[in-house]
């Protein structure tokens, strides 16, 4: 693997690892100093709960709660920073703040904490980006997210007491919103190895998703016509050379 590729991977993981590390440090502080996390929770439609729009994703009820959120944040965050470098940070910020605001406005009364709403938003962003962007990389990422996190769909319904399903639902909606909002800002970064002078080979044409079926059929027929013309021209040139050879032939 080339040095540039390693640097790209390092840059992609750097911010998500830092964010998850901050969450673990905060949990250590909460446990070590017996901090009341309700002071930092989001409380819907209460003025004192507005501060929780910013702080609630940073606090978790226990280590299990934090552990369950850490891997989705790390994985989806790294994928966003690697493939959607320009829109990753603003998307995450919007998901964070707008999910919190939506829960404050419409959520059930109680103390809402945890980063699961942000995680749902990041998963949703990657999934819907694969639908809206007609790119091979984006579609593959969306399929990976479906395989890994299809079970999260149940989390957007009020089927388990004590779970902030509104955070999950609004997080997913904000992921959809940011996928639409940043659809034209940048394309999924096409990470390629350093081939030097060698031209990279692909399984599909790079514009395979940019053309309709009729356009591809017409293009194929045109290519076949050009190939036939080239073969015909080559045959005519061969016949011409043979005639010239027969004319120049001298018998001793």
C-alpha positions in Angstrom: 0.0 0.0 0.0 1.3 3.4 -1.0 2.2 6.0 1.6 -0.4 8.4 0.2 -3.1 5.8 0.8 -2.0 5.2 4.4 -2.1 9.0 5.0 -5.7 9.1 3.6 -6.7 6.3 5.9 -5.1 7.9 8.9 -6.8 11.2 8.2 -10.2 9.5 7.8 -9.9 7.7 11.2 -8.2 10.6 13.0 -11.3 12.7 13.8 -13.7 9.8 14.5 -11.2 8.2 16.9 -10.7 11.5 18.6 -14.5 12.0 19.0 -15.0 8.5 20.4 -12.0 9.0 22.8 -13.6 12.2 24.1 -16.9 10.2 24.8 -14.9 7.6 26.8 -13.0 10.3 28.7 -16.3 11.9 29.6 -17.7 8.6 30.8 -14.6 8.1 33.0 -15.2 11.5 34.4 -18.9 10.8 35.1 -18.1 7.5 36.8 -15.0 8.7 38.6 -16.6 11.8 40.1 -20.2 10.5 40.3 -21.6 13.2 38.0 -25.3 13.5 37.6 -25.8 13.1 33.8 -29.3 14.5 34.0 -27.8 18.0 34.3 -26.5 17.6 30.8 -29.5 15.8 29.3 -31.9 17.1 26.7 -35.4 17.8 28.2 -38.1 18.5 25.6 -39.9 21.8 25.7 -38.1 22.9 28.9 -35.8 26.0 28.8 -33.3 24.3 31.0 -33.2 21.4 28.6 -32.1 23.4 25.7 -28.4 23.1 26.7 -28.9 19.3 26.1 -29.2 19.9 22.4 -25.4 20.3 22.5 -24.4 18.2 25.5 -26.7 15.2 25.5 -24.9 13.2 22.8 -21.7 13.4 24.9 -23.1 11.6 27.9 -24.3 8.0 28.3 -26.1 6.1 31.0 -23.5 3.4 31.4 -20.5 1.7 29.8 -22.8 -0.6 27.7 -24.7 2.3 26.3 -21.4 4.0 25.3 -19.9 0.8 23.9 -23.0 0.2 21.7 -22.7 3.7 20.2 -18.9 3.8 19.8 -18.4 1.4 16.9 -21.2 2.9 14.7 -19.7 6.3 15.3 -16.2 5.2 14.6 -17.1 3.2 11.5 -19.6 5.6 9.8 -17.5 8.6 10.8 -14.4 7.1 9.2 -16.4 6.2 6.0 -17.8 9.8 5.8 -14.4 11.4 6.3 -12.8 9.0 3.7 -15.4 9.1 0.9 -17.2 12.4 1.6 -14.4 14.6 2.9 -15.9 18.0 2.1 -19.3 17.3 3.5 -18.5 15.0 6.5 -17.9 17.7 9.2 -20.8 20.0 8.3 -23.1 17.0 7.9 -22.3 15.7 11.4 -22.7 19.1 13.0 -26.1 19.5 11.3 -27.2 16.0 12.3 -26.1 16.7 15.9 -27.8 20.1 16.3 -30.9 19.5 14.2 -31.7 16.1 15.8 -31.4 17.7 19.2 -33.7 20.5 18.3 -36.3 18.2 16.8 -36.3 16.0 19.9 -36.6 19.1 22.1 -39.6 20.2 20.1 -41.4 16.9 19.6 -39.9 14.3 21.9 -41.6 12.8 24.9 -40.9 14.4 28.3 -37.9 12.9 30.0 -34.1 13.1 30.1 -32.6 12.2 26.7 -28.9 11.3 26.6 -26.6 9.4 24.3 -25.1 9.7 20.8 -27.3 7.1 19.1 -29.3 9.9 17.3 -26.1 11.1 15.7 -25.1 7.5 14.8 -28.5 7.0 13.2 -28.0 10.2 11.2 -24.5 9.2 10.0 -25.8 5.7 8.9 -28.7 7.4 7.2 -26.4 9.9 5.4 -24.3 7.1 3.9 -27.3 5.1 2.9 -29.2 7.9 1.2 -26.0 9.3 -0.4 -25.7 5.9 -2.1 -29.2 6.3 -3.5 -28.9 9.9 -4.6 -25.4 9.9 -6.0 -25.1 7.7 -9.0 -21.6 6.4 -8.2 -20.2 2.9 -7.7 -18.4 3.8 -4.4 -21.5 5.5 -2.9 -23.7 2.5 -3.8 -21.3 0.0 -2.4 -21.1 2.0 0.9 -24.9 2.1 1.1 -25.0 -1.7 0.7 -22.4 -2.2 3.4 -24.4 0.0 5.7 -27.6 -2.0 5.0 -25.8 -5.2 5.7 -24.3 -4.0 9.0 -27.1 -1.8 10.4 -30.4 -3.1 9.0 -31.4 -4.0 12.5 -31.3 -0.4 13.5 -34.6 0.2 11.6 -36.5 -1.2 14.6 -35.0 1.6 16.8 -37.1 4.3 15.1 -40.3 2.9 16.6 -41.5 3.3 20.2 -41.2 -0.4 21.0 -38.9 -0.4 24.0 -39.4 1.7 27.1 -36.5 3.9 28.3 -35.1 4.3 24.7 -35.2 7.6 23.0 -36.7 6.4 19.8 -37.3 10.0 18.8 -33.6 10.6 18.7 -33.2 7.6 16.4 -36.1 8.7 14.1 -35.0 12.4 13.9 -31.4 11.4 13.5 -32.3 9.2 10.5 -34.4 12.1 9.0 -31.5 14.5 9.5 -29.2 12.1 7.8 -31.6 12.0 4.8 -31.8 15.8 4.9 -28.0 16.3 4.8 -27.6 13.6 2.1 -29.9 15.8 -0.1 -28.3 19.1 1.1 -24.7 18.0 0.3 -25.5 15.9 -2.8 -24.0 18.4 -5.1 -21.3 19.8 -2.9 -18.8 17.0 -3.5 -18.6 13.6 -5.1 -17.7 10.5 -3.2 -13.9 10.6 -3.2 -12.5 8.0 -5.5 -9.5 6.6 -3.7 -7.1 5.0 -6.0 -3.6 3.5 -5.6 -0.6 5.2 -7.2 -0.3 3.4 -10.5 2.6 5.5 -11.8 2.5 5.4 -15.6 0.1 2.5 -15.6 -3.5 3.2 -16.4 -5.8 1.8 -13.7 -8.3 -0.9 -14.9 -11.9 -0.9 -13.9 -14.6 -3.6 -14.0 -17.2 -1.1 -15.4 -16.9 2.1 -17.4 -16.7 5.1 -15.1 -19.9 6.6 -16.5 -21.9 3.4 -16.3 -24.6 4.9 -14.0 -24.7 8.2 -16.0 -26.4 6.7 -19.1 -29.8 5.2 -19.8 -30.2 1.7 -21.2 -31.1 3.1 -24.7 -28.0 5.3 -24.7 -25.7 2.4 -23.8 -27.3 0.2 -26.5 -26.9 3.0 -29.1 -23.3 3.5 -28.0 -22.6 -0.3 -28.3 -24.1 -0.4 -31.8 -22.0 2.6 -32.8 -18.8 0.9 -31.5 -19.7 -2.3 -33.4 -20.2 -0.3 -36.6 -16.8 1.4 -36.2 -15.2 -2.0 -35.6 -16.8 -3.3 -38.8 -15.6 -0.3 -40.7 -12.1 -0.7 -39.4 -12.0 -4.4 -40.4 -13.4 -3.6 -43.9 -10.7 -0.9 -44.3 -8.0 -3.3 -43.2 -9.2 -5.9 -45.7 -9.3 -3.4 -48.5 -5.7 -2.4 -47.7 -4.6 -6.0 -47.7 -6.2 -6.6 -51.1 -4.5 -3.4 -52.5 -1.1 -4.6 -51.2 -1.6 -8.0 -52.9 -2.4 -6.4 -56.2 0.7 -4.2 -55.9 2.8 -7.3 -55.1 1.5 -9.1 -58.2 2.2 -6.1 -60.4 5.8 -5.8 -59.1 6.5 -9.5 -59.5 9.4 -10.3 -62.0 10.0 -13.8 -63.3 13.6 -14.8 -64.1 
